[in-house]
Every structure is written in structure tokens, then in C-alpha cells.
Amino acid sequence: MSDSISRRDFLDGTLLAMGALLLPESILECGRNPGALTGVYPPSLTGLRGSTAPAFDSAHQLAWANRRDWGSVVSVSDPDYDLVVVGAGISGLAAARFYQQEFGADSRILILDNHDDFGGHARRNEFQLPGLLRLCYGGSQSLEDPWSYSQESRNLLRDLRIDLRQFEKSYDLGFFKRHGLEDVTYFSASHYGADQIVKYRLVDNGYTLPGLPAGSLNMRAAAAIMPIGPEARTQLLRVLNESRSALGRVPAEERAGLPYFEFLKKHLEVSDAQVLHLLRRLSTDEAGLAADAISLAEAVRLEMPGFLETEEESENPRDLYIHHFPDGNASVARMLVRKLMPHAASGSTMEDIVLAQMNYSALDSPDAAVRLRLNSTVVNVSPKNRSEGREKTLVTYVNDGKASQVKTRHCVLACYNAIIPHLIPGMPESQKTALKNQVKVPFVYTTVVLKNWRSLKILGIGAAYCPGNLHHIVLANMPVDMGHHRAAFSPDDSMALTMMHVPVSEQYGVAPREQFREGRRKLLSMSFDDFEREIKTHLDGMLGAGDFQADRDIRAITVNRWGHGYAYSGSDLFDPQSAESLAVRARKPFAGIAIANSDSGAMASLDTAVDQAFRAVQELD
């Protein structure tokens, strides 16, 4: 592919508009509805996706410029609603379903979302290649440890006909060993002076990709070929060999207050800049924080090098991270939409949802009891006030630059909690402060569709930690067969790679919320071209020895940029109170309005989003 061809416009050398001619008529009709994009099918869009400028422009005007005047507000012709849900992520969709169960299946419900697609971070990336549909996730990956979910979350899975045992049949645990793919570390020429693949696991990508073997080198052999200095090599070996014994010299009650990097310096005499750089981003995937901002206790929980448990992988599939649809948790969101609006998609099982075509033109049908209105940013929620004679809550939203207003008996806010004080200025200041402190972790999940994955096979790469690149983690696609969807089981098949980026501060020791805000600014300043250049350079360097050429072998790129990403789970070093206690104060019902979203449970997981939706509906009067 030539550098002059932008993946915002082209997919496999063909204009998306031309590709649309091959799509079903029901998909093309999505443009006839004001709640859908014109002439496109959102899951198939490539380029810069996730949270895009049209999705956040109005919210930023509200939060940053304190804009209150949105022009003439039109009272739409909609009838009054029983429930308006703000946010069409997993939590918002689950809240709508729980409301039906609590207040009646005929309840009139409107779900509003600022994005052009539903699901929140559970975003579907869909690529129509010649004779083949390739799927990947653009955010929320899997049902993590679903056998331990709350009764409410388990009930919802049953309601959607999600059979956890089916995942055990769908995930191919032998895939990576069969093809000789390992967990490796990649050192880039741009940072280390030479491209070097070291078959050694510094971060356990085998958790995310069950069945992925650790790198075949032992720690001494691996350290010997890493492109780092002699002193750095010596210090790294101390980290790998002596961390656990040094841990025993720190009283358990002091570990939460001791910075991890201070532990390394004081107890292991590790201070080499190359070692600290190598370790720094290992914690970001799980905690959202660089390793210089975590405590020793958090380093142990996150299994930083030297603390990585080496016991044999459990043979019980229930314990493994295999509960995964081909498009991640987007299938759960799609099943919720289908349950709420059966007219929008055919089928009824977890297998047929994978390839089911969602009719976006049917999401906001005037005749339906439940309506989903996309591209609609809520800018004000005015609670009902009986003393003023107002029995309904008024919800104002902006769609296509025009402000509209609807009335509702009940309201659930399932949006990012930090925006809520701007939607309801009359909230108590203490609650507004708690909500604003729930700053989300920014991240990027980039999906790169390869023409084939022969280079991975040749080099033996199933996943890579990449300390010198923007995207610090690269993962092969999960080997999942479900319904009529087939994974990329042959090296000659196309494959969707996931490349992950969590921005960190240039300075060490920066407090989490400052890190997150700084990272968000960085992400918003980057164009698709910035990402594309880095991706091509990264993959050319890492896979070039396997006869990979980015211009020839990349079929499509979708950059899922989430400025407001993971729910923040707190910090030992910087938070005087737990994130859970902050969330409890922040989520208090206000004037008949309930608050859901995973922020309200201080945990970025599907079951947290669902549990908070259930609680919110129970709080409605």
C-alpha cells in the first residue's frame, strides 16, 4: 500500500463507499435515521475511531468552556418516556433491560449516546475482506472470571442466553503451541539502536491469551542478548532473581506506602535508567499507571518481574481468560440491543449474534417501546421539581448541532461520571467533587488487519511487550471459533492484531489523575497519520525478519482511541481514601436520578457495569 493512501478512506485498496455497494440493503438504510450515520455501517469504519471529535465536541464545550446556551431547544415529537438512559454502553443497555424487568416490558425507554455506535468501550471492529469477514474488539475484551459474577450479572447472562460452557468449546487452547508462537519482548531500533526479538516473557501476555507459552529463553540467556548496557543487564537480573527475597525484608504493613521504584533502589540497588525504562510500562495495561507511580504492594499484585508466579496454568477452563466473543464484549452489547429491540437484529443465540447484521435504521424506530438514539450528546438534565409543578425530568441533548429536549419519569446516567456535574449543576458540591475525581484512564486499542500472519509464524511471535514503541503490547487475535465465524487458523489467513497503548507522563512519579489528564491531551493531539506512521514502523521493525512489509501486508487499520477509558480503581500512594468509598459518595441518587456506569463501582469490568446498572434501577422511586 502506498504511503499516499489513507486507511481512513481505503479498505484493502477499495473505497469504503464502493465497498458499501456489497453490503445488505438493511445496512445502507442506516443513513435514513437521524440517530445513525449517513450511508455507513459503524462497525466497519476504519481509521481514527473510538471516541471521535464529533462524539466529544459538545461535551468538551460544556465541560471546558462552560457552554450553557445551545440555541433554541426543540421539544421533539416523542411521547413522554418512562425512562431515559444517558449512555449506550454495557451499563446503560443493562439498565434499560433491568428497567423492563422491574417496571414492565411495555415501558417506554429512550437511550441516548454521543457516539455513532453503541456499546461504549465494547466496540466491534468489523472488516469485510474478499470472501471473508474478520472481527476484532476495539476495547472491552472478555468476560473475566464470569463464574464468580454476582447473581444479578449471572441472571443477565442467562437472560441473553449466554452459555459460559460454550466458550470452552470455542477457544482453541492448543493454537499457540501448535504453531510455535511465544510471548516475547521486542526492542526497537528507534530506541535501542537495533531491532531485537528476545524470546522471554517480561509481562504475562499468557493471561490475556490463554495457551500462549512463555518465551523459550531462561532469564540469563535472555538478558545476555538484550540491547542494554552491562550494568543494566546486571541490575535487571537482580530484579528477576532477588525481588521476592527482598520483599521479605519489607514488613507487609509498609508495602502499600512504599513506591515500587524506591523499593528497587533501596533493596535491590537498581537505579539504571535503561532498567527503569524497561520496567516502567509493564503495569499500564492492568493498572493504567506507570510503574514509577505504583506501590510495592501493587507491584506484587500486578506480578511485576521477579513477582511473576510460575506455577502451571490451571487446566480448569473456568479459571482461564477464554470467555471471549470474536468481537469481544461488543457481542454482549449487541445481544442487549437485540433483547431490547428484537426488530433490529435476527437470531436469539450467542452463536448467531456473531455474524448477525444490526439494522441501525431500526434503532430509533418511533413505533418501538425502546429507542436508541446515537450521535446525541446530553448537555443538561433538569430534575423534576414538584414544588415548581414539574413532575418530569427534562433531558436536553445535541444532535447534528441542534438541541432537543425530552421528558421522562425516570433517568439513569450511565455515562462517564466526571461529566455528570456539568449535566446537573444543582448537585451538592461534595457529590460534584467526588464525581469529578473519577478520572478515567486513557488508552488506545488499535486493530491492524494483516494480509496473512506468516511472519508471526516464522518468528514465533504470539504476543510482544514493546518498551520502545508507542504501542507497548502487540497481541495475536484470540483463536475463537463461534457460530459461523472462523478464526485465522492458517498462517495464510488474514489476522487482526491488537496493539495497545496507554499514555504515561514524561516525568516520573506523577499522580494518577494528572497522568490521565496529560495522557488524554496527548491522545487528542494525535492524528490518524501519526498513529499510522508509528504502526508501520513498529511492525516493519518487529516482523521484517519474517518477510513482512507494512505497505504490502497491512489490509486495514482501526485506531480505537478512548480518551476516557478504564474506570479508575485507585492508588495506594496517592489516594487517601479508597476508590470504592469515593464511588459510593459519587453515585448517590439525586432528585430521582440514578447513576450507573463502571465508574460507580471503581472497576473496569463488564460485571461491574452490569451490577451498577442493577443497583441504579433499584434506586429509582
Order of alpha helices (4+ residues) and beta strands (2+ residues): beta-beta-alpha-alpha-beta-alpha-beta-beta-alpha-beta-beta-beta-alpha-alpha-alpha-beta-alpha-beta-alpha-alpha-alpha-alpha-alpha-alpha-alpha-alpha-beta-beta-beta-beta-alpha-alpha-beta-alpha-beta-beta-beta-alpha-alpha-alpha-beta-alpha-beta-alpha
